[in-house]
């Protein structure tokens, strides 16, 4: 067999392995970051549970996915370096995030069972605004994306970097769709609203715990 063919074939296989490695790295890393229960996940899940059909949750699913896509692209393109080198900027994001989490936790905690029907009546505009706010103003979404995905992308160049980035983005789109569907499934288990009301209380406690953890990091 021609030695030139063997060498070129070996180089091609190495390149493919690096591409596959970048894909799996992006998938696993993004899934690990998006999996924990946070205010963004809670809102998508709740809308999935409250809306009568999956189609009615699409404004929320699409908005959350697009916001994550923008954050990931911005991080990979270099925003992560700016945030990590400007110390006060990270502190500002954390403090703003703490206040936001405290407020969102309070909203979830005080929501009465009989008032949860209001969530069904959110207009498309309000769904988009709420989904955008819990996505963009979510400190974990910003810092995790910038500090983890953005920094990890520095290990790759060219096609590998794009494979890593697209894989991470794909996780967000699939995850939010699955989350909305899971919300519909849970709502059918407890159609009187008691189960969802309990989940809201638990979610509020989790969000406040996240705020406390972040406060300890700042102060």
SULHU-V168522 format. One record per pair of residues at least 12 apart in sequence whose C-alpha atoms are under 8 Angstrom apart, sorted by the first residue. I is the first residue (numbers start at 1). GAP is how many residues later the second one is. D is the distance in whole Angstrom. If there is no record, write none. Layout:
I,GAP,D ; I,GAP,D
This chain:
18,142,7 ; 19,140,7 ; 19,141,5 ; 19,144,7 ; 22,134,8 ; 22,138,6 ; 22,139,7 ; 22,141,6 ; 22,142,5 ; 23,137,8 ; 23,140,5 ; 23,141,5 ; 23,144,6 ; 24,140,8 ; 24,143,8 ; 25,139,7 ; 26,123,8 ; 26,137,8 ; 26,138,5 ; 26,139,6 ; 26,140,8 ; 26,141,5 ; 26,142,5 ; 27,137,8 ; 27,140,5 ; 27,141,5 ; 27,143,8 ; 27,144,6 ; 29,120,7 ; 29,139,7 ; 30,119,7 ; 30,138,5 ; 30,139,8 ; 30,141,6 ; 30,142,8 ; 31,137,8 ; 31,140,6 ; 31,141,8 ; 33,111,7 ; 34,138,7 ; 34,141,8 ; 37,166,8 ; 37,169,8 ; 38,165,8 ; 38,168,8 ; 38,169,7 ; 39,62,8 ; 39,65,7 ; 39,95,6 ; 39,99,7 ; 39,168,7 ; 40,24,8 ; 40,91,7 ; 40,94,5 ; 40,95,6 ; 40,98,7 ; 41,135,7 ; 41,138,7 ; 42,161,7 ; 43,88,7 ; 43,91,8 ; 44,13,8 ; 44,16,6 ; 44,17,7 ; 44,87,8 ; 44,132,7 ; 44,135,7 ; 44,136,6 ; 45,134,5 ; 45,135,5 ; 45,136,8 ; 45,137,7 ; 45,138,5 ; 46,134,8 ; 46,137,6 ; 46,150,8 ; 47,13,8 ; 47,72,7 ; 47,73,8 ; 47,133,7 ; 47,136,7 ; 48,131,7 ; 48,132,4 ; 48,133,6 ; 48,134,7 ; 48,135,5 ; 48,136,5 ; 49,131,7 ; 49,133,8 ; 49,134,4 ; 49,135,4 ; 49,136,7 ; 49,137,7 ; 49,138,5 ; 49,147,8 ; 50,66,8 ; 50,67,7 ; 50,69,6 ; 50,70,5 ; 50,133,8 ; 50,134,7 ; 50,137,7 ; 51,68,8 ; 51,69,5 ; 51,133,8 ; 52,68,8 ; 54,126,7 ; 54,127,7 ; 54,130,8 ; 57,123,7 ; 59,65,6 ; 59,68,6 ; 59,69,6 ; 60,67,6 ; 60,68,6 ; 60,71,6 ; 61,112,8 ; 61,115,6 ; 61,116,6 ; 61,119,7 ; 62,111,8 ; 63,65,6 ; 63,68,6 ; 63,69,6 ; 64,67,6 ; 64,68,6 ; 64,71,6 ; 64,112,7 ; 65,107,6 ; 65,108,5 ; 65,111,7 ; 67,65,7 ; 67,68,6 ; 67,69,7 ; 68,67,7 ; 68,73,8 ; 68,101,7 ; 68,104,7 ; 69,100,6 ; 69,103,8 ; 71,71,7 ; 71,74,7 ; 71,75,8 ; 72,73,6 ; 72,74,7 ; 72,77,7 ; 72,78,7 ; 72,93,7 ; 72,96,8 ; 72,97,7 ; 73,92,7 ; 75,70,7 ; 75,71,5 ; 75,74,7 ; 75,75,4 ; 75,76,8 ; 76,70,8 ; 76,73,7 ; 76,74,5 ; 76,75,8 ; 76,77,6 ; 76,78,8 ; 76,89,7 ; 77,73,8 ; 78,72,7 ; 79,67,7 ; 79,71,8 ; 80,66,5 ; 80,67,6 ; 80,70,5 ; 80,71,7 ; 81,70,8 ; 83,63,8 ; 84,63,7 ; 90,53,8 ; 91,127,7 ; 93,46,6 ; 94,45,6 ; 94,120,7 ; 94,121,8 ; 94,124,7 ; 95,120,7 ; 95,123,7 ; 96,43,8 ; 97,40,7 ; 97,41,6 ; 97,42,5 ; 97,114,8 ; 98,41,8 ; 98,113,5 ; 98,114,8 ; 98,116,7 ; 98,117,7 ; 99,112,8 ; 100,37,7 ; 100,38,8 ; 101,37,8 ; 101,106,6 ; 101,107,7 ; 101,109,8 ; 101,110,6 ; 102,105,7 ; 102,106,6 ; 102,109,7 ; 104,100,8 ; 104,103,8 ; 105,98,7 ; 105,99,4 ; 105,100,7 ; 105,102,6 ; 105,103,6 ; 106,98,7 ; 108,92,6 ; 108,93,7 ; 108,95,7 ; 108,96,6 ; 109,91,6 ; 109,92,5 ; 109,95,6 ; 111,86,8 ; 112,85,7 ; 113,80,7 ; 113,81,7 ; 113,84,6 ; 116,81,8 ; 153,12,7
